[in-house]
Amino acid sequence: MIDLTKSGTFTLGDRTVKRLGYGAMQLAGPGVFGPPKDRDGALAVLRAAVEAGVDHIDTSDFYGPHVTNEIIREALHPYPEGLTLVTKIGARRGTDGSWNPASSAAELRSAVEDNLRHLGLDAMDVVNLRIMFDAHAPAEGSIAEPMRVLAELQREGLVRHIGLSNVTAAQVAEGRGIAEIVCVQNQYNLAHRRDDGLIDQLAGDGIAYVPFFPLGGFSPLQSETLSAVAGRLGASPMQVALAWLLQRAPNILLIPGTSSVAHLEENLAAAELHLPADAVAELDRIGSAPAA
């Protein structure tokens, strides 16, 4: 049995969660659009994750849309005590599968209500505001207006805690001036290191950092160095990539996704993998933060 506590825990709002969680994006169909090819398999993955001790699941009602939340509810409701469900709002899917901004007050309120209805909840544990000035990378611009909407939903009791996604350091600072921010979810992995400084700043402030695409996302990580380190350690390259993230900073929470129980077990085993200093030094050279 994998011991997820070996990777430690960190706070997420008023919860303390294990640092290896699960991301539900891959439970939808191809391109995160439409139903999965194997719904029973998707249900099995979620149940296996919780049985293994996962207590942090990341989702969104725009995965599918609605698909992953409906599968989560079917698989796990009534939810185990201590399970933290985190969602994202601020985007919507076009009929062609496109990812489009949805940040008006009406759209944000509707998104929270949709998540609650499809998940079968009275309040969301954490809602991440996804900023869509650029759908593919953080881009500067004020986030005050949608943040105020989310803060109002928090005051109404529909949202317990607020996070941010696809944001710059300046936007994190602006958001924290409006409401407490409990996590930041940006792209970050061995080869994509733009947020090095932000991660360290958030760690100092006790705020969780949740990297999406920790294994490269739609373009999986590929590196001769990563493969060589994995071979020496008797682990898979993806396990090493996850272990590197866990050792990168104590506030990093991981949400690798998969639709396979075998792959889930492989990912979770990274909690027990310790990288020696020489391996970390090699891996650090794969990607580095841009010059200040």
Contacts in CASP RR format, 6 or more apart in sequence:
PFRMAT RR
TARGET T0000
AUTHOR 0000-0000-0000
METHOD contacts of the structure
MODEL  1
MIDLTKSGTFTLGDRTVKRLGYGAMQLAGPGVFGPPKDRDGALAVLRAAV
EAGVDHIDTSDFYGPHVTNEIIREALHPYPEGLTLVTKIGARRGTDGSWN
PASSAAELRSAVEDNLRHLGLDAMDVVNLRIMFDAHAPAEGSIAEPMRVL
AELQREGLVRHIGLSNVTAAQVAEGRGIAEIVCVQNQYNLAHRRDDGLID
QLAGDGIAYVPFFPLGGFSPLQSETLSAVAGRLGASPMQVALAWLLQRAP
NILLIPGTSSVAHLEENLAAAELHLPADAVAELDRIGSAPAA
1 52 0 8 1.000
2 52 0 8 1.000
2 265 0 8 1.000
2 268 0 8 1.000
2 269 0 8 1.000
2 271 0 8 1.000
2 272 0 8 1.000
3 271 0 8 1.000
3 272 0 8 1.000
4 18 0 8 1.000
4 19 0 8 1.000
4 20 0 8 1.000
4 21 0 8 1.000
4 52 0 8 1.000
4 53 0 8 1.000
4 54 0 8 1.000
4 268 0 8 1.000
4 271 0 8 1.000
5 18 0 8 1.000
5 271 0 8 1.000
6 271 0 8 1.000
6 272 0 8 1.000
7 18 0 8 1.000
7 19 0 8 1.000
7 20 0 8 1.000
7 246 0 8 1.000
7 270 0 8 1.000
7 271 0 8 1.000
7 272 0 8 1.000
8 18 0 8 1.000
8 19 0 8 1.000
9 16 0 8 1.000
9 17 0 8 1.000
9 18 0 8 1.000
9 19 0 8 1.000
10 16 0 8 1.000
10 17 0 8 1.000
10 19 0 8 1.000
10 208 0 8 1.000
10 250 0 8 1.000
10 251 0 8 1.000
10 252 0 8 1.000
10 253 0 8 1.000
11 17 0 8 1.000
11 182 0 8 1.000
11 206 0 8 1.000
11 208 0 8 1.000
12 56 0 8 1.000
12 84 0 8 1.000
12 86 0 8 1.000
12 125 0 8 1.000
12 126 0 8 1.000
12 161 0 8 1.000
12 182 0 8 1.000
12 183 0 8 1.000
12 208 0 8 1.000
12 253 0 8 1.000
13 125 0 8 1.000
13 126 0 8 1.000
13 160 0 8 1.000
13 161 0 8 1.000
13 182 0 8 1.000
13 183 0 8 1.000
14 160 0 8 1.000
14 161 0 8 1.000
15 55 0 8 1.000
15 82 0 8 1.000
15 84 0 8 1.000
15 125 0 8 1.000
17 55 0 8 1.000
17 56 0 8 1.000
17 84 0 8 1.000
17 253 0 8 1.000
18 53 0 8 1.000
18 54 0 8 1.000
18 55 0 8 1.000
18 56 0 8 1.000
18 271 0 8 1.000
19 246 0 8 1.000
19 252 0 8 1.000
19 253 0 8 1.000
19 254 0 8 1.000
19 271 0 8 1.000
20 54 0 8 1.000
20 242 0 8 1.000
20 246 0 8 1.000
20 254 0 8 1.000
20 256 0 8 1.000
20 267 0 8 1.000
20 268 0 8 1.000
20 270 0 8 1.000
20 271 0 8 1.000
21 49 0 8 1.000
21 54 0 8 1.000
21 55 0 8 1.000
21 56 0 8 1.000
21 57 0 8 1.000
21 58 0 8 1.000
21 253 0 8 1.000
21 254 0 8 1.000
21 255 0 8 1.000
21 256 0 8 1.000
22 46 0 8 1.000
22 49 0 8 1.000
22 54 0 8 1.000
22 56 0 8 1.000
22 57 0 8 1.000
22 58 0 8 1.000
22 255 0 8 1.000
22 256 0 8 1.000
22 257 0 8 1.000
22 264 0 8 1.000
23 57 0 8 1.000
23 58 0 8 1.000
23 59 0 8 1.000
23 255 0 8 1.000
23 256 0 8 1.000
23 257 0 8 1.000
24 46 0 8 1.000
24 57 0 8 1.000
24 58 0 8 1.000
24 59 0 8 1.000
24 63 0 8 1.000
24 68 0 8 1.000
24 71 0 8 1.000
24 72 0 8 1.000
24 257 0 8 1.000
25 32 0 8 1.000
25 58 0 8 1.000
25 59 0 8 1.000
25 60 0 8 1.000
25 63 0 8 1.000
25 68 0 8 1.000
25 257 0 8 1.000
26 32 0 8 1.000
26 257 0 8 1.000
26 258 0 8 1.000
26 259 0 8 1.000
27 36 0 8 1.000
27 42 0 8 1.000
27 45 0 8 1.000
27 46 0 8 1.000
27 63 0 8 1.000
27 67 0 8 1.000
27 68 0 8 1.000
27 71 0 8 1.000
27 72 0 8 1.000
27 259 0 8 1.000
28 34 0 8 1.000
28 35 0 8 1.000
28 36 0 8 1.000
28 63 0 8 1.000
28 64 0 8 1.000
28 67 0 8 1.000
28 68 0 8 1.000
29 35 0 8 1.000
29 36 0 8 1.000
29 37 0 8 1.000
29 64 0 8 1.000
29 67 0 8 1.000
31 97 0 8 1.000
32 63 0 8 1.000
32 64 0 8 1.000
33 64 0 8 1.000
33 93 0 8 1.000
33 97 0 8 1.000
34 64 0 8 1.000
34 67 0 8 1.000
35 64 0 8 1.000
35 67 0 8 1.000
36 42 0 8 1.000
36 67 0 8 1.000
36 71 0 8 1.000
36 259 0 8 1.000
38 259 0 8 1.000
39 71 0 8 1.000
41 259 0 8 1.000
41 261 0 8 1.000
42 71 0 8 1.000
42 75 0 8 1.000
42 259 0 8 1.000
43 71 0 8 1.000
43 74 0 8 1.000
43 75 0 8 1.000
44 261 0 8 1.000
45 258 0 8 1.000
45 259 0 8 1.000
45 260 0 8 1.000
45 261 0 8 1.000
45 264 0 8 1.000
46 57 0 8 1.000
46 71 0 8 1.000
46 72 0 8 1.000
46 75 0 8 1.000
46 76 0 8 1.000
47 75 0 8 1.000
47 76 0 8 1.000
48 261 0 8 1.000
48 264 0 8 1.000
48 265 0 8 1.000
49 57 0 8 1.000
49 264 0 8 1.000
49 268 0 8 1.000
50 76 0 8 1.000
50 80 0 8 1.000
50 83 0 8 1.000
52 264 0 8 1.000
52 265 0 8 1.000
52 268 0 8 1.000
54 268 0 8 1.000
55 80 0 8 1.000
55 82 0 8 1.000
55 83 0 8 1.000
55 84 0 8 1.000
56 83 0 8 1.000
56 84 0 8 1.000
56 86 0 8 1.000
56 253 0 8 1.000
56 255 0 8 1.000
57 72 0 8 1.000
57 83 0 8 1.000
57 84 0 8 1.000
57 85 0 8 1.000
57 86 0 8 1.000
57 255 0 8 1.000
58 86 0 8 1.000
58 87 0 8 1.000
58 88 0 8 1.000
58 185 0 8 1.000
58 210 0 8 1.000
58 255 0 8 1.000
59 68 0 8 1.000
59 69 0 8 1.000
59 72 0 8 1.000
59 85 0 8 1.000
59 86 0 8 1.000
59 87 0 8 1.000
59 88 0 8 1.000
59 119 0 8 1.000
60 68 0 8 1.000
60 69 0 8 1.000
60 87 0 8 1.000
60 88 0 8 1.000
60 89 0 8 1.000
60 91 0 8 1.000
60 115 0 8 1.000
60 130 0 8 1.000
61 69 0 8 1.000
61 87 0 8 1.000
61 89 0 8 1.000
61 111 0 8 1.000
61 114 0 8 1.000
61 115 0 8 1.000
61 118 0 8 1.000
62 88 0 8 1.000
62 89 0 8 1.000
62 90 0 8 1.000
62 91 0 8 1.000
62 92 0 8 1.000
62 93 0 8 1.000
62 99 0 8 1.000
62 102 0 8 1.000
62 111 0 8 1.000
63 69 0 8 1.000
64 93 0 8 1.000
65 92 0 8 1.000
65 93 0 8 1.000
66 114 0 8 1.000
66 118 0 8 1.000
69 87 0 8 1.000
69 115 0 8 1.000
69 118 0 8 1.000
69 119 0 8 1.000
70 118 0 8 1.000
72 85 0 8 1.000
72 119 0 8 1.000
73 118 0 8 1.000
73 119 0 8 1.000
73 120 0 8 1.000
76 83 0 8 1.000
77 119 0 8 1.000
77 120 0 8 1.000
79 85 0 8 1.000
84 125 0 8 1.000
84 126 0 8 1.000
85 119 0 8 1.000
85 121 0 8 1.000
85 124 0 8 1.000
85 125 0 8 1.000
85 126 0 8 1.000
86 124 0 8 1.000
86 125 0 8 1.000
86 126 0 8 1.000
86 127 0 8 1.000
86 128 0 8 1.000
86 183 0 8 1.000
86 210 0 8 1.000
87 115 0 8 1.000
87 119 0 8 1.000
87 124 0 8 1.000
87 126 0 8 1.000
87 127 0 8 1.000
87 128 0 8 1.000
88 127 0 8 1.000
88 128 0 8 1.000
88 129 0 8 1.000
88 130 0 8 1.000
88 165 0 8 1.000
88 185 0 8 1.000
89 102 0 8 1.000
89 108 0 8 1.000
89 111 0 8 1.000
89 112 0 8 1.000
89 115 0 8 1.000
89 127 0 8 1.000
89 128 0 8 1.000
89 129 0 8 1.000
89 130 0 8 1.000
89 150 0 8 1.000
90 101 0 8 1.000
90 102 0 8 1.000
90 103 0 8 1.000
90 107 0 8 1.000
90 108 0 8 1.000
90 111 0 8 1.000
90 129 0 8 1.000
90 130 0 8 1.000
90 131 0 8 1.000
90 132 0 8 1.000
90 146 0 8 1.000
91 99 0 8 1.000
91 100 0 8 1.000
91 101 0 8 1.000
91 102 0 8 1.000
91 130 0 8 1.000
91 132 0 8 1.000
91 135 0 8 1.000
92 100 0 8 1.000
92 101 0 8 1.000
92 102 0 8 1.000
92 107 0 8 1.000
92 111 0 8 1.000
93 99 0 8 1.000
93 100 0 8 1.000
94 100 0 8 1.000
99 132 0 8 1.000
99 135 0 8 1.000
100 132 0 8 1.000
100 135 0 8 1.000
101 132 0 8 1.000
101 135 0 8 1.000
102 108 0 8 1.000
102 111 0 8 1.000
102 132 0 8 1.000
103 131 0 8 1.000
103 132 0 8 1.000
103 145 0 8 1.000
103 146 0 8 1.000
105 145 0 8 1.000
105 149 0 8 1.000
108 129 0 8 1.000
108 146 0 8 1.000
108 149 0 8 1.000
108 150 0 8 1.000
108 153 0 8 1.000
109 149 0 8 1.000
109 153 0 8 1.000
112 124 0 8 1.000
112 127 0 8 1.000
112 153 0 8 1.000
112 158 0 8 1.000
112 159 0 8 1.000
113 158 0 8 1.000
115 121 0 8 1.000
115 124 0 8 1.000
115 127 0 8 1.000
116 122 0 8 1.000
116 123 0 8 1.000
116 124 0 8 1.000
116 158 0 8 1.000
123 157 0 8 1.000
123 158 0 8 1.000
123 159 0 8 1.000
123 160 0 8 1.000
124 158 0 8 1.000
124 159 0 8 1.000
124 160 0 8 1.000
125 160 0 8 1.000
125 161 0 8 1.000
126 159 0 8 1.000
126 160 0 8 1.000
126 161 0 8 1.000
126 162 0 8 1.000
126 163 0 8 1.000
126 182 0 8 1.000
126 183 0 8 1.000
127 150 0 8 1.000
127 153 0 8 1.000
127 159 0 8 1.000
127 161 0 8 1.000
127 162 0 8 1.000
127 163 0 8 1.000
128 162 0 8 1.000
128 163 0 8 1.000
128 164 0 8 1.000
128 165 0 8 1.000
128 183 0 8 1.000
128 185 0 8 1.000
129 143 0 8 1.000
129 146 0 8 1.000
129 147 0 8 1.000
129 150 0 8 1.000
129 162 0 8 1.000
129 163 0 8 1.000
129 164 0 8 1.000
129 165 0 8 1.000
130 165 0 8 1.000
130 166 0 8 1.000
131 138 0 8 1.000
131 139 0 8 1.000
131 143 0 8 1.000
131 146 0 8 1.000
131 164 0 8 1.000
131 165 0 8 1.000
131 166 0 8 1.000
131 167 0 8 1.000
131 171 0 8 1.000
132 166 0 8 1.000
133 139 0 8 1.000
133 140 0 8 1.000
133 141 0 8 1.000
134 166 0 8 1.000
135 166 0 8 1.000
137 166 0 8 1.000
137 187 0 8 1.000
138 166 0 8 1.000
138 167 0 8 1.000
138 168 0 8 1.000
138 171 0 8 1.000
138 186 0 8 1.000
139 168 0 8 1.000
140 168 0 8 1.000
140 170 0 8 1.000
140 171 0 8 1.000
141 170 0 8 1.000
141 171 0 8 1.000
142 174 0 8 1.000
143 164 0 8 1.000
143 167 0 8 1.000
143 171 0 8 1.000
143 174 0 8 1.000
143 175 0 8 1.000
144 174 0 8 1.000
144 175 0 8 1.000
144 178 0 8 1.000
147 162 0 8 1.000
147 174 0 8 1.000
147 175 0 8 1.000
147 178 0 8 1.000
147 179 0 8 1.000
148 178 0 8 1.000
150 159 0 8 1.000
150 162 0 8 1.000
150 179 0 8 1.000
151 162 0 8 1.000
151 178 0 8 1.000
151 179 0 8 1.000
153 159 0 8 1.000
154 160 0 8 1.000
154 161 0 8 1.000
154 162 0 8 1.000
154 179 0 8 1.000
161 180 0 8 1.000
161 182 0 8 1.000
161 183 0 8 1.000
162 179 0 8 1.000
162 180 0 8 1.000
162 181 0 8 1.000
162 182 0 8 1.000
163 181 0 8 1.000
163 182 0 8 1.000
163 183 0 8 1.000
163 184 0 8 1.000
163 185 0 8 1.000
164 171 0 8 1.000
164 172 0 8 1.000
164 175 0 8 1.000
164 181 0 8 1.000
164 183 0 8 1.000
164 184 0 8 1.000
164 185 0 8 1.000
165 184 0 8 1.000
165 185 0 8 1.000
165 186 0 8 1.000
165 212 0 8 1.000
166 185 0 8 1.000
166 186 0 8 1.000
166 187 0 8 1.000
167 184 0 8 1.000
167 186 0 8 1.000
169 197 0 8 1.000
169 198 0 8 1.000
169 201 0 8 1.000
172 181 0 8 1.000
172 184 0 8 1.000
172 198 0 8 1.000
172 202 0 8 1.000
175 181 0 8 1.000
181 207 0 8 1.000
182 207 0 8 1.000
182 208 0 8 1.000
183 207 0 8 1.000
183 208 0 8 1.000
183 209 0 8 1.000
183 210 0 8 1.000
183 253 0 8 1.000
184 198 0 8 1.000
184 202 0 8 1.000
184 207 0 8 1.000
184 208 0 8 1.000
184 209 0 8 1.000
184 210 0 8 1.000
185 209 0 8 1.000
185 210 0 8 1.000
185 211 0 8 1.000
185 212 0 8 1.000
186 195 0 8 1.000
186 198 0 8 1.000
186 209 0 8 1.000
186 211 0 8 1.000
186 212 0 8 1.000
187 194 0 8 1.000
187 195 0 8 1.000
187 211 0 8 1.000
187 212 0 8 1.000
187 213 0 8 1.000
188 194 0 8 1.000
188 195 0 8 1.000
188 199 0 8 1.000
188 209 0 8 1.000
188 211 0 8 1.000
188 212 0 8 1.000
188 213 0 8 1.000
188 214 0 8 1.000
188 245 0 8 1.000
189 211 0 8 1.000
189 213 0 8 1.000
189 214 0 8 1.000
189 215 0 8 1.000
189 216 0 8 1.000
189 221 0 8 1.000
189 241 0 8 1.000
189 245 0 8 1.000
190 221 0 8 1.000
190 223 0 8 1.000
190 226 0 8 1.000
190 241 0 8 1.000
190 244 0 8 1.000
190 245 0 8 1.000
190 283 0 8 1.000
190 286 0 8 1.000
190 287 0 8 1.000
191 216 0 8 1.000
191 221 0 8 1.000
191 223 0 8 1.000
191 286 0 8 1.000
191 287 0 8 1.000
192 213 0 8 1.000
192 216 0 8 1.000
192 287 0 8 1.000
193 287 0 8 1.000
193 288 0 8 1.000
193 289 0 8 1.000
194 289 0 8 1.000
194 290 0 8 1.000
195 209 0 8 1.000
195 211 0 8 1.000
195 289 0 8 1.000
196 288 0 8 1.000
196 289 0 8 1.000
197 289 0 8 1.000
198 209 0 8 1.000
199 209 0 8 1.000
199 248 0 8 1.000
199 249 0 8 1.000
199 251 0 8 1.000
199 252 0 8 1.000
200 249 0 8 1.000
202 208 0 8 1.000
202 209 0 8 1.000
202 251 0 8 1.000
203 209 0 8 1.000
203 249 0 8 1.000
203 250 0 8 1.000
203 251 0 8 1.000
204 251 0 8 1.000
206 251 0 8 1.000
207 251 0 8 1.000
208 251 0 8 1.000
208 252 0 8 1.000
208 253 0 8 1.000
209 249 0 8 1.000
209 251 0 8 1.000
209 252 0 8 1.000
209 253 0 8 1.000
210 252 0 8 1.000
210 253 0 8 1.000
210 254 0 8 1.000
210 255 0 8 1.000
211 245 0 8 1.000
211 252 0 8 1.000
211 254 0 8 1.000
212 255 0 8 1.000
214 241 0 8 1.000
214 242 0 8 1.000
214 245 0 8 1.000
214 254 0 8 1.000
214 255 0 8 1.000
214 256 0 8 1.000
215 221 0 8 1.000
215 238 0 8 1.000
215 241 0 8 1.000
215 242 0 8 1.000
215 256 0 8 1.000
220 238 0 8 1.000
221 237 0 8 1.000
221 238 0 8 1.000
221 241 0 8 1.000
223 237 0 8 1.000
223 286 0 8 1.000
225 282 0 8 1.000
225 283 0 8 1.000
225 285 0 8 1.000
225 286 0 8 1.000
226 237 0 8 1.000
226 240 0 8 1.000
226 241 0 8 1.000
226 283 0 8 1.000
226 286 0 8 1.000
227 237 0 8 1.000
228 282 0 8 1.000
229 240 0 8 1.000
229 275 0 8 1.000
229 279 0 8 1.000
229 282 0 8 1.000
229 283 0 8 1.000
230 236 0 8 1.000
230 237 0 8 1.000
230 239 0 8 1.000
230 240 0 8 1.000
232 279 0 8 1.000
233 240 0 8 1.000
233 273 0 8 1.000
233 275 0 8 1.000
233 279 0 8 1.000
235 243 0 8 1.000
235 270 0 8 1.000
235 273 0 8 1.000
236 266 0 8 1.000
238 256 0 8 1.000
238 266 0 8 1.000
238 267 0 8 1.000
238 270 0 8 1.000
239 266 0 8 1.000
239 267 0 8 1.000
239 269 0 8 1.000
239 270 0 8 1.000
239 273 0 8 1.000
240 270 0 8 1.000
240 273 0 8 1.000
240 275 0 8 1.000
240 279 0 8 1.000
240 283 0 8 1.000
242 254 0 8 1.000
242 256 0 8 1.000
242 267 0 8 1.000
242 270 0 8 1.000
242 273 0 8 1.000
243 270 0 8 1.000
243 273 0 8 1.000
243 274 0 8 1.000
243 275 0 8 1.000
244 275 0 8 1.000
244 280 0 8 1.000
244 283 0 8 1.000
245 252 0 8 1.000
245 254 0 8 1.000
246 252 0 8 1.000
246 254 0 8 1.000
246 270 0 8 1.000
246 271 0 8 1.000
247 274 0 8 1.000
247 275 0 8 1.000
247 280 0 8 1.000
254 270 0 8 1.000
256 267 0 8 1.000
257 264 0 8 1.000
257 267 0 8 1.000
258 264 0 8 1.000
258 267 0 8 1.000
275 283 0 8 1.000
END
